[in-house]
């Protein structure tokens, strides 16, 4: 949605294409103090104010690069808030982040920055990719384990 609001209007030819374009835009901007409201409500991240702020920024002529950068930082802060609340309430100190979204190095760096002053320890993929390749590896490992049990 944010990619479309910042100008990505062509047909998508693969999953993640719009998100990759948004990351590309965000990398072309500097991270300043700009961010959008993006609130963790205790159960969900509420995107309504975020999307309204993106639309407002676009209408005011803010560059797509600055909007993309502010969105990444805002998303990371809201995710960090959610991690903080959920890890504290469940007594979890290790958080594992994986999946295609975690291929976005800019978002991951922002998330690390947002979590830097917390006690939460963040684990991410190093040897196996965070996308479908890592999932396939996990499925294969489970199949081997299940075969040895039978």
PyMOL commands that place a pseudoatom at each C-alpha (Angstrom):
pseudoatom trace, name=CA, resn=UNK, resi=1, chain=A, elem=C, hetatm=0, pos=[0.000, 0.000, 0.000]
pseudoatom trace, name=CA, resn=UNK, resi=2, chain=A, elem=C, hetatm=0, pos=[2.746, 2.465, 0.946]
pseudoatom trace, name=CA, resn=UNK, resi=3, chain=A, elem=C, hetatm=0, pos=[4.654, 1.620, -2.237]
pseudoatom trace, name=CA, resn=UNK, resi=4, chain=A, elem=C, hetatm=0, pos=[1.557, 2.457, -4.290]
pseudoatom trace, name=CA, resn=UNK, resi=5, chain=A, elem=C, hetatm=0, pos=[1.061, 5.695, -2.366]
pseudoatom trace, name=CA, resn=UNK, resi=6, chain=A, elem=C, hetatm=0, pos=[4.637, 6.715, -3.144]
pseudoatom trace, name=CA, resn=UNK, resi=7, chain=A, elem=C, hetatm=0, pos=[4.363, 5.983, -6.836]
pseudoatom trace, name=CA, resn=UNK, resi=8, chain=A, elem=C, hetatm=0, pos=[4.716, 2.255, -7.488]
pseudoatom trace, name=CA, resn=UNK, resi=9, chain=A, elem=C, hetatm=0, pos=[1.835, 1.760, -9.912]
pseudoatom trace, name=CA, resn=UNK, resi=10, chain=A, elem=C, hetatm=0, pos=[3.157, -0.778, -12.407]
pseudoatom trace, name=CA, resn=UNK, resi=11, chain=A, elem=C, hetatm=0, pos=[2.101, -4.427, -12.457]
pseudoatom trace, name=CA, resn=UNK, resi=12, chain=A, elem=C, hetatm=0, pos=[3.850, -6.606, -9.904]
pseudoatom trace, name=CA, resn=UNK, resi=13, chain=A, elem=C, hetatm=0, pos=[5.720, -9.468, -11.544]
pseudoatom trace, name=CA, resn=UNK, resi=14, chain=A, elem=C, hetatm=0, pos=[6.986, -11.183, -8.359]
pseudoatom trace, name=CA, resn=UNK, resi=15, chain=A, elem=C, hetatm=0, pos=[6.184, -11.228, -4.655]
pseudoatom trace, name=CA, resn=UNK, resi=16, chain=A, elem=C, hetatm=0, pos=[8.103, -8.583, -2.785]
pseudoatom trace, name=CA, resn=UNK, resi=17, chain=A, elem=C, hetatm=0, pos=[8.685, -6.355, -5.817]
pseudoatom trace, name=CA, resn=UNK, resi=18, chain=A, elem=C, hetatm=0, pos=[6.830, -3.340, -4.415]
pseudoatom trace, name=CA, resn=UNK, resi=19, chain=A, elem=C, hetatm=0, pos=[8.526, -3.752, -1.033]
pseudoatom trace, name=CA, resn=UNK, resi=20, chain=A, elem=C, hetatm=0, pos=[11.946, -3.927, -2.688]
pseudoatom trace, name=CA, resn=UNK, resi=21, chain=A, elem=C, hetatm=0, pos=[11.173, -0.753, -4.626]
pseudoatom trace, name=CA, resn=UNK, resi=22, chain=A, elem=C, hetatm=0, pos=[10.139, 0.998, -1.413]
pseudoatom trace, name=CA, resn=UNK, resi=23, chain=A, elem=C, hetatm=0, pos=[13.394, -0.085, 0.258]
pseudoatom trace, name=CA, resn=UNK, resi=24, chain=A, elem=C, hetatm=0, pos=[15.321, 1.230, -2.764]
pseudoatom trace, name=CA, resn=UNK, resi=25, chain=A, elem=C, hetatm=0, pos=[13.596, 4.602, -2.416]
pseudoatom trace, name=CA, resn=UNK, resi=26, chain=A, elem=C, hetatm=0, pos=[14.225, 4.700, 1.326]
pseudoatom trace, name=CA, resn=UNK, resi=27, chain=A, elem=C, hetatm=0, pos=[17.946, 4.050, 0.822]
pseudoatom trace, name=CA, resn=UNK, resi=28, chain=A, elem=C, hetatm=0, pos=[18.157, 7.155, -1.374]
pseudoatom trace, name=CA, resn=UNK, resi=29, chain=A, elem=C, hetatm=0, pos=[17.033, 9.378, 1.525]
pseudoatom trace, name=CA, resn=UNK, resi=30, chain=A, elem=C, hetatm=0, pos=[18.761, 10.271, 4.748]
pseudoatom trace, name=CA, resn=UNK, resi=31, chain=A, elem=C, hetatm=0, pos=[17.133, 9.287, 7.999]
pseudoatom trace, name=CA, resn=UNK, resi=32, chain=A, elem=C, hetatm=0, pos=[16.227, 12.481, 9.725]
pseudoatom trace, name=CA, resn=UNK, resi=33, chain=A, elem=C, hetatm=0, pos=[13.766, 12.970, 12.545]
pseudoatom trace, name=CA, resn=UNK, resi=34, chain=A, elem=C, hetatm=0, pos=[10.790, 12.355, 10.263]
pseudoatom trace, name=CA, resn=UNK, resi=35, chain=A, elem=C, hetatm=0, pos=[8.516, 9.491, 11.115]
pseudoatom trace, name=CA, resn=UNK, resi=36, chain=A, elem=C, hetatm=0, pos=[4.861, 8.690, 10.835]
pseudoatom trace, name=CA, resn=UNK, resi=37, chain=A, elem=C, hetatm=0, pos=[2.503, 7.711, 13.622]
pseudoatom trace, name=CA, resn=UNK, resi=38, chain=A, elem=C, hetatm=0, pos=[2.497, 3.931, 13.772]
pseudoatom trace, name=CA, resn=UNK, resi=39, chain=A, elem=C, hetatm=0, pos=[1.039, 2.594, 16.968]
pseudoatom trace, name=CA, resn=UNK, resi=40, chain=A, elem=C, hetatm=0, pos=[1.079, -0.807, 18.602]
pseudoatom trace, name=CA, resn=UNK, resi=41, chain=A, elem=C, hetatm=0, pos=[-2.260, -1.094, 20.380]
pseudoatom trace, name=CA, resn=UNK, resi=42, chain=A, elem=C, hetatm=0, pos=[-1.372, -4.068, 22.548]
pseudoatom trace, name=CA, resn=UNK, resi=43, chain=A, elem=C, hetatm=0, pos=[-2.723, -6.540, 20.025]
pseudoatom trace, name=CA, resn=UNK, resi=44, chain=A, elem=C, hetatm=0, pos=[-2.047, -5.047, 16.588]
pseudoatom trace, name=CA, resn=UNK, resi=45, chain=A, elem=C, hetatm=0, pos=[-0.115, -2.388, 14.784]
pseudoatom trace, name=CA, resn=UNK, resi=46, chain=A, elem=C, hetatm=0, pos=[-2.684, 0.216, 13.760]
pseudoatom trace, name=CA, resn=UNK, resi=47, chain=A, elem=C, hetatm=0, pos=[-1.897, 1.362, 10.214]
pseudoatom trace, name=CA, resn=UNK, resi=48, chain=A, elem=C, hetatm=0, pos=[-4.721, 3.893, 9.807]
pseudoatom trace, name=CA, resn=UNK, resi=49, chain=A, elem=C, hetatm=0, pos=[-2.796, 6.919, 11.061]
pseudoatom trace, name=CA, resn=UNK, resi=50, chain=A, elem=C, hetatm=0, pos=[0.303, 5.783, 9.212]
pseudoatom trace, name=CA, resn=UNK, resi=51, chain=A, elem=C, hetatm=0, pos=[-1.464, 5.585, 5.867]
pseudoatom trace, name=CA, resn=UNK, resi=52, chain=A, elem=C, hetatm=0, pos=[-3.206, 8.923, 6.464]
pseudoatom trace, name=CA, resn=UNK, resi=53, chain=A, elem=C, hetatm=0, pos=[0.178, 10.519, 7.242]
pseudoatom trace, name=CA, resn=UNK, resi=54, chain=A, elem=C, hetatm=0, pos=[1.738, 8.998, 4.105]
pseudoatom trace, name=CA, resn=UNK, resi=55, chain=A, elem=C, hetatm=0, pos=[-1.099, 10.397, 1.996]
pseudoatom trace, name=CA, resn=UNK, resi=56, chain=A, elem=C, hetatm=0, pos=[-0.767, 13.800, 3.679]
pseudoatom trace, name=CA, resn=UNK, resi=57, chain=A, elem=C, hetatm=0, pos=[2.996, 13.849, 3.100]
pseudoatom trace, name=CA, resn=UNK, resi=58, chain=A, elem=C, hetatm=0, pos=[2.512, 12.956, -0.547]
pseudoatom trace, name=CA, resn=UNK, resi=59, chain=A, elem=C, hetatm=0, pos=[-0.101, 15.711, -0.989]
pseudoatom trace, name=CA, resn=UNK, resi=60, chain=A, elem=C, hetatm=0, pos=[2.270, 18.225, 0.650]
pseudoatom trace, name=CA, resn=UNK, resi=61, chain=A, elem=C, hetatm=0, pos=[4.948, 17.357, -1.901]
pseudoatom trace, name=CA, resn=UNK, resi=62, chain=A, elem=C, hetatm=0, pos=[7.295, 15.408, 0.365]
pseudoatom trace, name=CA, resn=UNK, resi=63, chain=A, elem=C, hetatm=0, pos=[9.594, 13.347, -1.831]
pseudoatom trace, name=CA, resn=UNK, resi=64, chain=A, elem=C, hetatm=0, pos=[8.795, 9.662, -2.287]
pseudoatom trace, name=CA, resn=UNK, resi=65, chain=A, elem=C, hetatm=0, pos=[12.288, 8.872, -0.951]
pseudoatom trace, name=CA, resn=UNK, resi=66, chain=A, elem=C, hetatm=0, pos=[11.664, 10.767, 2.302]
pseudoatom trace, name=CA, resn=UNK, resi=67, chain=A, elem=C, hetatm=0, pos=[8.240, 9.145, 2.683]
pseudoatom trace, name=CA, resn=UNK, resi=68, chain=A, elem=C, hetatm=0, pos=[9.722, 5.677, 2.132]
pseudoatom trace, name=CA, resn=UNK, resi=69, chain=A, elem=C, hetatm=0, pos=[12.487, 6.369, 4.676]
pseudoatom trace, name=CA, resn=UNK, resi=70, chain=A, elem=C, hetatm=0, pos=[10.070, 7.697, 7.280]
pseudoatom trace, name=CA, resn=UNK, resi=71, chain=A, elem=C, hetatm=0, pos=[7.814, 4.690, 6.737]
pseudoatom trace, name=CA, resn=UNK, resi=72, chain=A, elem=C, hetatm=0, pos=[10.676, 2.225, 7.305]
pseudoatom trace, name=CA, resn=UNK, resi=73, chain=A, elem=C, hetatm=0, pos=[11.692, 3.952, 10.534]
pseudoatom trace, name=CA, resn=UNK, resi=74, chain=A, elem=C, hetatm=0, pos=[8.083, 4.167, 11.759]
pseudoatom trace, name=CA, resn=UNK, resi=75, chain=A, elem=C, hetatm=0, pos=[7.414, 0.517, 10.947]
pseudoatom trace, name=CA, resn=UNK, resi=76, chain=A, elem=C, hetatm=0, pos=[10.591, -0.513, 12.791]
pseudoatom trace, name=CA, resn=UNK, resi=77, chain=A, elem=C, hetatm=0, pos=[9.651, 1.531, 15.874]
pseudoatom trace, name=CA, resn=UNK, resi=78, chain=A, elem=C, hetatm=0, pos=[6.135, 0.093, 15.997]
pseudoatom trace, name=CA, resn=UNK, resi=79, chain=A, elem=C, hetatm=0, pos=[7.504, -3.432, 15.558]
pseudoatom trace, name=CA, resn=UNK, resi=80, chain=A, elem=C, hetatm=0, pos=[10.037, -2.811, 18.325]
pseudoatom trace, name=CA, resn=UNK, resi=81, chain=A, elem=C, hetatm=0, pos=[7.236, -1.567, 20.594]
pseudoatom trace, name=CA, resn=UNK, resi=82, chain=A, elem=C, hetatm=0, pos=[5.248, -4.724, 19.868]
pseudoatom trace, name=CA, resn=UNK, resi=83, chain=A, elem=C, hetatm=0, pos=[8.291, -6.906, 20.530]
pseudoatom trace, name=CA, resn=UNK, resi=84, chain=A, elem=C, hetatm=0, pos=[8.957, -5.092, 23.792]
pseudoatom trace, name=CA, resn=UNK, resi=85, chain=A, elem=C, hetatm=0, pos=[5.417, -5.461, 25.116]
pseudoatom trace, name=CA, resn=UNK, resi=86, chain=A, elem=C, hetatm=0, pos=[4.968, -9.055, 23.985]
pseudoatom trace, name=CA, resn=UNK, resi=87, chain=A, elem=C, hetatm=0, pos=[8.387, -10.246, 25.156]
pseudoatom trace, name=CA, resn=UNK, resi=88, chain=A, elem=C, hetatm=0, pos=[7.935, -8.624, 28.565]
pseudoatom trace, name=CA, resn=UNK, resi=89, chain=A, elem=C, hetatm=0, pos=[4.445, -10.021, 29.080]
pseudoatom trace, name=CA, resn=UNK, resi=90, chain=A, elem=C, hetatm=0, pos=[5.553, -13.536, 28.106]
pseudoatom trace, name=CA, resn=UNK, resi=91, chain=A, elem=C, hetatm=0, pos=[8.976, -13.517, 29.745]
pseudoatom trace, name=CA, resn=UNK, resi=92, chain=A, elem=C, hetatm=0, pos=[10.753, -14.051, 26.431]
pseudoatom trace, name=CA, resn=UNK, resi=93, chain=A, elem=C, hetatm=0, pos=[14.153, -12.474, 25.999]
pseudoatom trace, name=CA, resn=UNK, resi=94, chain=A, elem=C, hetatm=0, pos=[15.158, -13.907, 22.601]
pseudoatom trace, name=CA, resn=UNK, resi=95, chain=A, elem=C, hetatm=0, pos=[13.297, -12.780, 19.484]
pseudoatom trace, name=CA, resn=UNK, resi=96, chain=A, elem=C, hetatm=0, pos=[13.803, -14.594, 16.183]
pseudoatom trace, name=CA, resn=UNK, resi=97, chain=A, elem=C, hetatm=0, pos=[13.049, -12.658, 13.002]
pseudoatom trace, name=CA, resn=UNK, resi=98, chain=A, elem=C, hetatm=0, pos=[12.894, -14.453, 9.686]
pseudoatom trace, name=CA, resn=UNK, resi=99, chain=A, elem=C, hetatm=0, pos=[10.904, -14.514, 6.472]
pseudoatom trace, name=CA, resn=UNK, resi=100, chain=A, elem=C, hetatm=0, pos=[11.104, -12.529, 3.276]
pseudoatom trace, name=CA, resn=UNK, resi=101, chain=A, elem=C, hetatm=0, pos=[10.514, -9.209, 5.038]
pseudoatom trace, name=CA, resn=UNK, resi=102, chain=A, elem=C, hetatm=0, pos=[13.783, -9.698, 6.915]
pseudoatom trace, name=CA, resn=UNK, resi=103, chain=A, elem=C, hetatm=0, pos=[15.658, -9.566, 3.613]
pseudoatom trace, name=CA, resn=UNK, resi=104, chain=A, elem=C, hetatm=0, pos=[15.076, -5.815, 3.845]
pseudoatom trace, name=CA, resn=UNK, resi=105, chain=A, elem=C, hetatm=0, pos=[18.406, -4.845, 5.411]
pseudoatom trace, name=CA, resn=UNK, resi=106, chain=A, elem=C, hetatm=0, pos=[17.308, -1.259, 5.987]
pseudoatom trace, name=CA, resn=UNK, resi=107, chain=A, elem=C, hetatm=0, pos=[14.241, -2.326, 7.966]
pseudoatom trace, name=CA, resn=UNK, resi=108, chain=A, elem=C, hetatm=0, pos=[16.297, -4.837, 9.917]
pseudoatom trace, name=CA, resn=UNK, resi=109, chain=A, elem=C, hetatm=0, pos=[18.926, -2.190, 10.769]
pseudoatom trace, name=CA, resn=UNK, resi=110, chain=A, elem=C, hetatm=0, pos=[16.198, 0.226, 11.883]
pseudoatom trace, name=CA, resn=UNK, resi=111, chain=A, elem=C, hetatm=0, pos=[14.658, -2.509, 14.005]
pseudoatom trace, name=CA, resn=UNK, resi=112, chain=A, elem=C, hetatm=0, pos=[18.013, -3.255, 15.613]
pseudoatom trace, name=CA, resn=UNK, resi=113, chain=A, elem=C, hetatm=0, pos=[18.410, 0.465, 16.370]
pseudoatom trace, name=CA, resn=UNK, resi=114, chain=A, elem=C, hetatm=0, pos=[14.915, 0.659, 17.845]
pseudoatom trace, name=CA, resn=UNK, resi=115, chain=A, elem=C, hetatm=0, pos=[15.611, -2.358, 20.088]
pseudoatom trace, name=CA, resn=UNK, resi=116, chain=A, elem=C, hetatm=0, pos=[19.131, -1.263, 21.080]
pseudoatom trace, name=CA, resn=UNK, resi=117, chain=A, elem=C, hetatm=0, pos=[18.144, 0.050, 24.515]
pseudoatom trace, name=CA, resn=UNK, resi=118, chain=A, elem=C, hetatm=0, pos=[16.035, -2.966, 25.454]
pseudoatom trace, name=CA, resn=UNK, resi=119, chain=A, elem=C, hetatm=0, pos=[16.989, -6.264, 27.033]
pseudoatom trace, name=CA, resn=UNK, resi=120, chain=A, elem=C, hetatm=0, pos=[15.622, -8.151, 24.033]
pseudoatom trace, name=CA, resn=UNK, resi=121, chain=A, elem=C, hetatm=0, pos=[18.157, -10.237, 22.130]
pseudoatom trace, name=CA, resn=UNK, resi=122, chain=A, elem=C, hetatm=0, pos=[17.505, -10.370, 18.420]
pseudoatom trace, name=CA, resn=UNK, resi=123, chain=A, elem=C, hetatm=0, pos=[18.303, -13.449, 16.342]
pseudoatom trace, name=CA, resn=UNK, resi=124, chain=A, elem=C, hetatm=0, pos=[18.260, -13.396, 12.545]
pseudoatom trace, name=CA, resn=UNK, resi=125, chain=A, elem=C, hetatm=0, pos=[19.346, -15.715, 9.766]
pseudoatom trace, name=CA, resn=UNK, resi=126, chain=A, elem=C, hetatm=0, pos=[23.043, -16.017, 8.988]
pseudoatom trace, name=CA, resn=UNK, resi=127, chain=A, elem=C, hetatm=0, pos=[23.695, -19.349, 7.283]
pseudoatom trace, name=CA, resn=UNK, resi=128, chain=A, elem=C, hetatm=0, pos=[20.286, -20.054, 5.738]
pseudoatom trace, name=CA, resn=UNK, resi=129, chain=A, elem=C, hetatm=0, pos=[18.319, -17.425, 3.867]
pseudoatom trace, name=CA, resn=UNK, resi=130, chain=A, elem=C, hetatm=0, pos=[15.303, -15.907, 5.648]
pseudoatom trace, name=CA, resn=UNK, resi=131, chain=A, elem=C, hetatm=0, pos=[12.955, -16.543, 2.722]
pseudoatom trace, name=CA, resn=UNK, resi=132, chain=A, elem=C, hetatm=0, pos=[11.621, -19.721, 1.096]
pseudoatom trace, name=CA, resn=UNK, resi=133, chain=A, elem=C, hetatm=0, pos=[15.101, -21.254, 0.892]
pseudoatom trace, name=CA, resn=UNK, resi=134, chain=A, elem=C, hetatm=0, pos=[15.342, -21.259, 4.683]
pseudoatom trace, name=CA, resn=UNK, resi=135, chain=A, elem=C, hetatm=0, pos=[11.825, -22.641, 5.011]
pseudoatom trace, name=CA, resn=UNK, resi=136, chain=A, elem=C, hetatm=0, pos=[12.730, -25.471, 2.619]
pseudoatom trace, name=CA, resn=UNK, resi=137, chain=A, elem=C, hetatm=0, pos=[15.834, -26.242, 4.663]
pseudoatom trace, name=CA, resn=UNK, resi=138, chain=A, elem=C, hetatm=0, pos=[13.738, -26.414, 7.832]
pseudoatom trace, name=CA, resn=UNK, resi=139, chain=A, elem=C, hetatm=0, pos=[11.183, -28.666, 6.155]
pseudoatom trace, name=CA, resn=UNK, resi=140, chain=A, elem=C, hetatm=0, pos=[13.934, -30.984, 4.957]
pseudoatom trace, name=CA, resn=UNK, resi=141, chain=A, elem=C, hetatm=0, pos=[15.461, -31.112, 8.458]
pseudoatom trace, name=CA, resn=UNK, resi=142, chain=A, elem=C, hetatm=0, pos=[12.071, -31.983, 9.969]
pseudoatom trace, name=CA, resn=UNK, resi=143, chain=A, elem=C, hetatm=0, pos=[11.546, -34.705, 7.356]
pseudoatom trace, name=CA, resn=UNK, resi=144, chain=A, elem=C, hetatm=0, pos=[14.928, -36.260, 8.211]
pseudoatom trace, name=CA, resn=UNK, resi=145, chain=A, elem=C, hetatm=0, pos=[14.115, -36.061, 11.926]
pseudoatom trace, name=CA, resn=UNK, resi=146, chain=A, elem=C, hetatm=0, pos=[10.668, -37.636, 11.399]
pseudoatom trace, name=CA, resn=UNK, resi=147, chain=A, elem=C, hetatm=0, pos=[12.168, -40.406, 9.241]
pseudoatom trace, name=CA, resn=UNK, resi=148, chain=A, elem=C, hetatm=0, pos=[14.644, -41.289, 11.985]
pseudoatom trace, name=CA, resn=UNK, resi=149, chain=A, elem=C, hetatm=0, pos=[11.825, -41.549, 14.524]
pseudoatom trace, name=CA, resn=UNK, resi=150, chain=A, elem=C, hetatm=0, pos=[9.900, -44.069, 12.426]
for i in range(1, 150): cmd.bond("trace and resi %d" % i, "trace and resi %d" % (i + 1))
show_as sticks, trace
zoom trace
